[in-house]
Amino acid sequence: MLVVGAFAPSAALAHPCISETEATLGKSLTLHTGGNWAGAMPTFNELEHECAEDLDSYLYDASKVKTSAVGEPVGPVVAAAGYAIKNLTPVGYSRRDVPLTGDGSGVYNSDLAFKDNLVIAGTYEGFRILDFTDKANPTEVVNYTGCNVGQGDVIVYGNLLIRSWDSPNHTNAMCAGQLVGAGFEGIHVFDISNPAQPQLVKQFRFAADNPGLVGCGSHTATAVPDPARDALYVYNGGSSGTCEGIDIFKIKISDPTQISVIGRASNEGIDAKTGVTRVGNNSCHDNNVLLNVGGTSTSYAMCAGGNGLAMFKFDLTKAVTEEGSVEKPTQLWTQQMTSVTTGHSGSFTYDGKYLIYGHEPGGGSAAQCQASSTIINRTLYFIDPVTGQTKGELLHPRPQGSRENCTWHNFNVVPTKAGYYATSGSYQSGISVFDFTNVAAPKEIAYADPAPLELNPPTTGIVLGGDWSTYWHNGTIYQSDIKRGVLSWQLNLGGDATATQANAHLSKINTSTQSNPQTQLGSYAPDSQPPTITAAVDGGSFKVGAVGTADYTCSDNFGIDSCTSLVASGSPLDTAKLGTKSFTVTATDTAGNITTKTISYKVNSVEFPVAINASVEATMGLSLPGTLNFGAFVPGIAKSYEANIAASITTNTADTTLSVFDPSATNTGRLVNGTRALATPLTIKFASGNGATGLAGGPVGGTAAPTPLLSYASPSNTARSATLFFQQKIAANETLQSGTYGKTLVFTMSTTTP
């Protein structure tokens, strides 16, 4: 059930948002009914900047605002604004000039939303739709001026555009040609299927100063899309400081005329820091959501407002009747931030590990970025969304002058897959881009800081202006300048090692077709681990002139995008000279994490060959019996006569072969008796022996073709024995002559390595 309050309209009260000249002329601003200023003038440092001016006030004379339907060169406006720039390049400009003072000075440019290349720019008289397809030459599709009250916070989903209305005091206020009615606060829903002709679909009153109606108006609105239920939920930030929580209502996507109030997620509870009930202002100025944290079904919602912030979680897969559903988010914690009076903005890292929290001391209309300003007033906080603990702080790095309104204002985290980066608008200090990958030591890496809007009479106070919002969208930085319009910028970091890593992270962003900076889609599991590089040669030693290869590999659990070096993997190493050699390998993973490793090796030895000689005379020796006797041959009987002889062989050569041949030119290989020779040749073979390998053996050959018997493959300092087998066959019909058959054979030892 929604908490319902009723407030009487406040009188017109002059406050520090107006200039000294305007105060002298007796002009004033009408403050928000039911707001922090209702009924009494707050102290200066409690003011909010959103000063919705009375339509009857000359400050709200929209006829003095100048717009341009086509893009203009960005250089002249940047030069005229006197920007000091680091690592940013202006690209495009869509003009909407708002007078610094006097007539029309309060018809501000406000917040931004994105749909593809369309930029929806809220204004205090409606909204503009700009086509930034050509970043350098944007065109104005429409300047819708038919909803002319309130700061015009905008969100977009599909073809629906929702504009917040947060100022109830305008009796003649109109939207789309219709009177909104006395005391109206709430939202207007437009169909922008034809961006050039927005059509009002539904006006939804959401204000507590009307009997029987609930709500606190709509100062800011955050989209929570749930297409599975045909629902676009809106987590609403009210206009009143006494509305302590997130008001939730639901728009039917298929029929956006059907809008229903769901309830309120209360900020009241036990303070995460003190352990007791949070006290003071628990309102929600702005709400941020991160859907599907780390790829899970859990989503986060953050409310920044009053003296601190609160964290909630919800699950889009749960039935809406359950606690912890999108309609009934569960509070994780709530807490007051020390010396904070106006909690303002937030943005999550896309892995859900950190929340950036900003506050707005002085309501945005004060000079709170001076060197003399308090530390707290200049500080941006990095908080653990689960525990509420502060993990890091960033002090505004560029002190501003006493006539420059300045605080951290509207910002978003860049949707990188690794590393943490954000862009912020900070009123008259302009654009800040910072790296908080090391959340304990964040640092600004780029800025575009304009000169003060006004330093000369007739005014001596602050002219409210500067950068309302700066957001990163699909690789381009968009800036909504309160007095000038919308500018686009390109980030151009330098070439040092830190910039190289940042550029790699920023080149791997997740892109989106539509983006409401307060609604963060595409959460992912973090990839904080850099890739690894391995090389077998690392730490190795080589001789001068030795052959080696530069083999290395790059690996990462999520995948490698590149693995590069001036020395290709597999190429020859430089070993030409003595010394310590090295080459560098750089690995980049698919999230943009970079590892650079220097592979070192030593060339630390040189070969000098020296010949050392000592000779050993080759020796070969063979000891055999002087004769071999088969005994008596018996005529008329077929028989094989066999005998063995033992040989003693000595050789110290690397290899040795023993062969035998018959030196006779006639009856070679046959035993002879006078002129008569046996019919069958004598056969000799290797029988056995230590260390010897038997060769073919067989019939004894002649001088030209000795019969190989055995070989040795190694030398020996001692004699080795071998048995040789001799065989002589006699046929039964062979005629044998009386006497002695015989033959003198020659044994030879030879080597291939004499």
N, C-alpha and C positions, 0 to 999 in steps of 0.2 A: 504494500500500500504506500502510495506517495505521501510524504509529509507535505501538508498544505499550509501556507502562510498567507497573511493578508497585510498589505502595507498601504499607507496613504501616500499619494504623490507628494514628492518634496517640492519645495519652492525652488526657483532659479537661484542658484548660489554661484557667486564668482569663485574661481579657484585657480591654482597656479598654471593650468593649461593655457590660459590666455596670456597674451603679452602685456607688457606695461602700458603700451599705447591703447590697447583694447580696453584695459581696465579704466584708463583715464577717460575714454569716451563713454564709459558707463555700460559697455557691452558685457554680456556674460554668457556663460554656457549653462544649459539646463542639464542637471545631473541625472543619472539613472534612478528611476523610482525603485525603491527596494534594494538599491545597491549599497556598497560600502559607504557612499557619501550621503545616503538618504537622511534628511532631517537635521544634519549637523555637518559642519565643515571638519574633515579629518585633518590630522597633522600632515605636513607636506610629504613625508616619506611613506605615507600609507596610500597615496593616490594611485589609481590605475590610469593608464594612458588613454583608455578608450572613452573619449569625451564625445558623446553623441550630441551634436549641437541642435538647438531649437531651429525648426524650419523658418521661424520668423527672424532669426538672427542673421545679420549680414554675413557672418562667418560661413554660413551654409548656402550661400548663393552660388549654385552650381554653374550658372551662366558664365562665371569667370574662369572656369576650368577649361583648359585647352587640350584637345586630344588630336592625334594624328592617325588616320586610317592606314597609312603605309609606314613601313619602317624608315627610320632616318639613320644617317651615319652616326655611329656611336662615339666616334672620336671627339666631335665638338662638345657633346654633353659631358663626357668624362673630363675633357680639358677644362670646360667652364666650371665644373664642380671642384676642380683642384684636387683630384684624387692622388694620394700617395699609394703606389701599387707595388706589391711583391708577388711574383709568380702567378699572376693572373693577367689575362688578356681580354679586354672588352670585345665583344663580338657583335651584338645586335641591340637595338633600342626601339621600344614602342612608347611613344610620348603620351603622357597624360600629366600636364603641368597643373599644379595646384598653387595658387598664390601663396607667397610666404606669409603675408599678413593681409588684413582687410577683407574685402568681399571674397567669399569662396575659399578662404584659407583653411576651412575645416572639412572640406569634401575630400578626405584623404584616399590614397591608395592603400589597400590593406593586404590580406593574405592571399595565398596562391594554392591552386590544385592543378592537376595535370591529366590529360587524356591524350595518349599518343603524343603528337606534336602540338596539340592545343594546350595553351596555358590559360586557365580560368583565373582571372585576377579580380578579387573582390574590391569594391570601392564603397564609399559612404553614400553613394547614390544608386548602387546596383552592382553590376559586375561587367567585366569585359571578357570576351573570348578572343584570344590572339593565336594566330597560326605561326608557329616558330619552325615550320618544316625547313625553311631557309633561315638558319640561325642568325645570319648577318642582315637579313631583310625580312623581318617579321611583318605580318599584315594583321590589321584589326578586323576580325570577322564581324564583330558586333560590339558596340558600346551601349550596354543596356542600362538606361537611366530611369527605369520605371519603378524602382524600389528604393525610395530615397531617404531611408533612415537607417541608422546603425552602422557598425563597422563593416558588415557584410562578409563575415567569415563564410567560406565556401567549401563544399565537398562535392565530389562527383562520383557517380557509379553508373556505368553504362551510359544511357542517355538521360539520366537523372542528375540534375544539379540542385543542391540544397543550399539556401542562403539563410544565415542566421540574422535575427532581428532582436536587438537587445535594449531598445530604448522606448519606454511606454508613454512618454509624455506628449506625443505629438497628435493633437486632435485632428489635424488635417492631413495626416500622413497617408500616402497611397502606395499601392503596389500593383503593377499591371493595369493601371487605370481605375482601380477600385480603392475606396477608402478602407483602410484596414480596421478601423474602429478604435474608439477611445481606449487607451491603455494597452493596445496590442503589443504583445511580445511573443516570439515563437520562431517558426521557420516558414519559408516559402519554397515549394517544390516546383521546379521547372523541367520541362521536356526540351532537351537540346539535340534531339535527333537531327534537326536542321539547325546547326549552330548559329546561322545568320538570323534565325527567327525564333528565339526562345519563347516557349509558351508556358504560362503559369498553369500548373496542374492542380495545386492545392495550397491553400493557406491554412496553417495549423497553429491555433492560439495555444500558448503554453506559458501562462503568466498567472502569478499568485494574487494580483491586485484586482481580480475580477471574481465576484461571488460565484461559487460553484465550480470554478475552474482551478486546475492544479498547475504546478510548475513555477519556474522562476525565470522565464524567458530563455533565450538562447544567445549567449555571448559567443560561445564556440560550439562546434558540432564535430563529432568524430564518427566516421562510418565503420560499422561492423557488418560486413556482408555475410549473409547466410542463404545463398541461392538454393540450397537443398530444401529450405522451408519457404522459398519464395519471399524472403524477408531481407530488408535492409534495415538493420538496427542502427539507431543513432544513440551514442553515448554523449549526452548533452552537458555542456558547462553553462551554468546559469548566470544571470546578470546580478544576482543578489549574493552578498557575502553571508547571508544567513541560511542559504540552501546548502546544507552540509552533505554533499555527496554527488554521485553521478545520476542524473535523471535519464531514464531509458525509455525510448519509444520506438515503434516499429512501423516501417513503411512497407506495404505490399508491393513487391517489384512489378508484378504483372498488372497491378491496378494501384498506382501511387496515390490515388484519391483516398485510399483506405489507410489511415494512420491511427495507431492506437497507443495510448500511454501504458507502459508496462510497470514501472515502479522506480524506486530509487535504491542505489547501492550506497549505503551510508559510509561516511568517512569517520564516524565516531567509533571509538574503541580504545584499547590499551596502547599507549604510545610505545613504539618499539625501542625507543631510547631510554625513557624514564621508567617504564614498567607500570605507570599509572595512567588513568584516563587522559587522553589528549584533550587539552583545553585550548580555548581561543577560536580563531576563525578557521573552520574546516571546509571552506567552500572549494568548488572545483572551477578554477579559471579555464583550464585546458585539460583534455584527456587524450592519452595516447594508448594505442593498442598494438600488440605484436601477436599476430595470429600463428598458431601451430609452432610453438617454441621448439626449436631444434628438430623440426620435422615430426613432433609429437602432436597429440590432440589437445594439449594444454595451450591456452592463450593467456596473455597478460593484458591487464588494463591498469593504467596509472592516472591518478588524479593529482594535478598540481594546483594549489590554490591556498589562499589564506596564509597561515604561518608554517606551512609545510607541504606534505604530500601523503598519499595513501596508495597502496598496491593491492590489486585484485587479480584473481585468476578465474578462468571459465573454460568450459569445454563445449565446443560447437556440436559434438556428437551426442551430448546428453539431451534427454527430453527436457523441454523448457520448464517443466514443472519441478525438476530436480534442483536441489541446491548445487551450485557450481556450474549451472548452465549459463548460456548467454544472457538469459533473462534474470538470472539470480547469481551473479558473480560472487565468489567467495573472497572476503577480505583476507589478504595475507598479513598486512600490517598497516599501521598509520603512525605518523610521527610529526612532531613539531621540529622545525629546523631552527637552531639557535640564531636569534636576531633577524630571522627572515620574517617579513611582514606581508609580502605579496608573491606567493608561489605562482609561477607563470607557465612554464613549458617543460616538455620532456621528450626524449627520443631514446629508443632501445637500440642496443647493438643487435644485429640480425641473428646472432646465435643465442640471444637472451641472457648473456652473462652480465651485462651492465646496463644501467639506465642513466642517461644524462638528465640532470635536473637543473633548471634555471629559474631564477626569481627576478622580480622587477621592482627594486627599491625606487621610491619616488614615482611609481606608476608609469615610468617611461618618459615622463615629461621633465625629469630632473637630470642634472649633470652628475651622474653617479660613477663615471669612469675617470675622474680626475685622480691625479697622483695623491691628492689629499683625501680622497674618498676612503671609507673603511674597507678593510680587506674583504669582509663578508659581502658588502655591496658589489664588489667587483668579481665575485667568485662564482664559477660554474662547478657543479658537483657531479661526481661519477659514483653511482650507488649500486650495490648488489640488490637486484630486484627481489631475491628470496628473503634476505635477512634485513634489508634496510641499512646495512652498514656502508659508510662512505669509504670508498676505495681510492679515491683520488680527487684532486681539485685543480682547476685551471683559473689562474688570476688573469683578468683582462690585461693583455700584454702591451697595449698602446694607450698611455694616458691621454685623455681628451681635455678640451678646454672647459671653462666654466659656463660657456654659452652653448655647449653641445649636449643635448639630451642623449643619454647613453645608458643602456644596460644590455646584458645578454638578453635577446628577445626570442625570435622564432628560428628554429634550427632543425636539421635532420641528419641522421647518420647515413653515410654512404653505404649502399648495399653490397659491400665487398664480401668475398668468400673467406677472406682471412685479413687480419689487420683491422684496426678501428680508425675511421676518419669521419669527420663531420664538418658541415658548413653552417654558419650562423649569421643572422642579421642582427646588428646591434645598434640600431638607430644611426646617430651621426658618426659613429666609428665605423660604419659600413660593414663590409664583408670580412668574415674571419673563417679560414679553413685550418683545422687543427688535426693533428695526429695523436691519438690516445691509445695506440697499440700497447705501449707501456702505460697502463692506466694510472700508475703512481707518479708518472712524470710526463703528462701531456704537453704538447708544444704546438704553437702556431706555425704553420708552414707556408701560408699565403694570406694576403689581405688586400683589400681595396678600400682605403680610408679617405673619404672626401673632406674638403675643408669645411669649416663651420658655415652653416647656411647664412648667418647674419652676424656681423660684428659691429655694424655701424648704426647710428641713430636712423630713424626715430625710435627704434626699440633699444632697450638696454638689457632685456631679459632673454629668455630662450625662445626661439622659434621652433616649435615641435616639427620634427622632420627626420629624414634619414631612412635607414634600411629597416622596414617593418619585418620582412622575411627574406631569408636566403635559403634556397633549397637546391640540392643536387637531384637532377632527374635525367637518367639515361645518358650520363656523360657530360651534361651541360649544367652549369650553375646559373640559376635564375634568381634575380634580385627584384623585390618589390620595394621601390623607393616611394615613401609617403608623398613627396612633392613632385617627383619627376616621372614616374611610370615604371615600366618593367625593362630591365637590362639583362642581357645574357652574357656570360663570361666563360672563358676556357681556362682550366688550370694548367699551368706550364711549370712544373717543378724543375729545379736545376739538375746538374749532372753528378752530384756527389753520391756516395754510397747509400745514404739515407733516402735521398730522392729516388734512386734507382729502385729500392725496395718499395717505396710508396707508389711509384708509377706502376710497378708490376701488380701490386694489390689492386690499384684503381683501374687497371686494364681488364680485370676479371670481374667486373660488377655484374650483378643480376639486373636485368632490365625489366620494365613493366609497361604494359599498355596504358594503365591508368595509375595515378598515384595521388593519394591524399597524404601529405607528409605525416599526419598524425595517425594514419592507418598503415601499419607496416606489414606487407605481405611477403611471403617467400623466406620465412625463417629457415635456418639450416643448421645441421650439426657442425660445430666449429672445426676448422682445419688449421690448427695453430702450429702443427709440426712441420718444420722445413724439410725439404728433400735431403737425401744422403748421397754422398759421392764416395765411391771406393775405387782404389787403383792399386794393383799389385806392385807397381814400380815405386810407390811412395816409400821413401826411406831406403831404397835399394842402392847398391854400389856396382860400378861397372869399370872395366878396363878401357883405356883409350882405344877407340876404334872398334870396341865390341858392338855386337848387334843387340839391340833392345827395342821394344815397341811400347808406345804410350797407350796402353790398354786401360780404360776406365769405364765405369758405369754410373748412371744416375738412377735413383729409385725413390718412390714415394707411395704410401698406402693409397692415396687418392688419384695417383697418376702423375706423370711427368709431361709438362708442356714443352720444355726444351732442355737440352744438355749440350752446352757449347764450350768451345775453347779455340784458341788460335792454333792449337796442336790437335789435329784430328785423332780420335781414338783409333789405334791400330797402326798409326804412322811411326816411322823410325824415330828413335830418340837421338838427340844430339850427344854423341860421345867423342867428338873430334878432339877436344882439349880437356885437360884437367880442370876441375872446379866443381862447385855445387850448382846444379842446374835446377830449373823449376819451370812449370807452366801452370796456368790457372784454369780451372774448370768452373763454370757457373751453371747451376741447375735451377730451373723454375718449375714449380708444380702447377697443377691446374687451378689452384686458388691464388697463385701469384706469390707464394712464399719463395724466397730466393736463398740458396746456399752457394757461397763461393769458397772454393778450397784450392789452396796452392799445393800442387804435387811436386815434391822435391826428391832429387836423387843425386848421388855423388859419382863423379868420374875421378877415381882416386888411385888408379894404378896404371903403370905402363910396362909392357913386356919388352925385355931385352934378351933375345936368344943367344946363348953361348954354347958352342959345340965342345963337348968333352969326349975324347976318344981313348979307347984302349982296344987293342986287337987280340983276338984269340984265333990261332991258326985252325983252320978246318981240318978235322981228322975223320977218316973213315977206315974201319978195319973189319975183315971177315975171316973167321977161322972155320975151316971145313976139313973133314977127313980127306986125305989125299985121293982115296979111291972109294968107289961104291961097288959092291959085288952082289949081283942077283943070285949067284950060285949057278948050277948047271941047268941049261935049257934041255927039255926032254922032247925029242922029235915025235910027231904024230899025236900029240896031246894038246888040245886047246887050253891055254892057261894064261892067267895074268900074274906076272912076276912083280912083286912089290917090295919096297924097302924104304926106310926112313933114315935120314942123317940129321945130326944135330949141328946147328950152326951157331957160332958166337959172333954177335954183331956189335961193333962199336961205331958210334957216330955222334958228333956234337953240332951238326947242322940243324937248321930249323925244320927241315923235312928231308927224308931219305927214302929212296926206292931201291929195292933189290930185284934185279932181273937176271935172266940167263939166256945165252944164245950159243949156237953151234957155229964156230968160225969156218967150218968146212964149206967149200963151194959146191961139193957134190954130196949127194945123199944127206942133205942137211937135215939134222934132227933125228937121223936113224943111226942105230948101232951097226957097225960094219965089221966084216971078217974078211980081210983081204979086199977083194973087189966085190964081195957079195954083201948086200945090206939087208937088214930085216924089213919086212913089208910094212910094219906099223911103226910110226915115230914114237920116240920116248916122250913120256908125259911127266911133268914136274908141277906140283902144287904146294902152297903153304898149308901146313897141317896145324901148327899151333905156335904160340910164342907170346911173351909178355910185352904189352905196349904196341904190338904190331897189328896192322890191318891187312888181312889177306886180299891179294889181288886176283886177277882172272886165272893165272897159271895156264896149264894146258900143254899141247905139243911144243917141243922146243923149237923156237924160231931161229932164223939165221941172223947174221950180223945186222941186216937192215931192219929186222923186226924181232927184237928180243922179246922173250916171254916174261911179263911182269909177275913177280911172286908175292912181294909184301911191301908195305911202306910204314914209315914212322912219321908222325905229325909233330914231334918235338925232339929236341936233343936229349942226350943222356951222357953223364960223365962216367957211367959204368957200362960194361958189356951186357947186352941183352941176348937171351937165347931164343932160338926159333927152330922148329922142326920142319923139315922139308920132306914131302912125300914124292917118291919116284915110282913110276909104273911102266912096265913093258909087257905088251900083249903079244902072244904067239898063237897063230892059228894051227889047227890040227893038220891041215894039209900043207902047211908051210915047210919047204925044204930047208933044212938046217945043215950048214957045212961045219965039219969038225974044225975045232980050233977055238979062238977067243973072239967074241964080239965086243966091241968097245967104241968109245968116242971120248975125246977130251972136250969138255964144255968150259965156257967162260962165264963166270958170275961177275956182274957189275953192280956197283953202288953209285947212285947219282942223287943230286939235289938241285932244286930250283933256286936256292939261295946260297951259293958257294961262299 
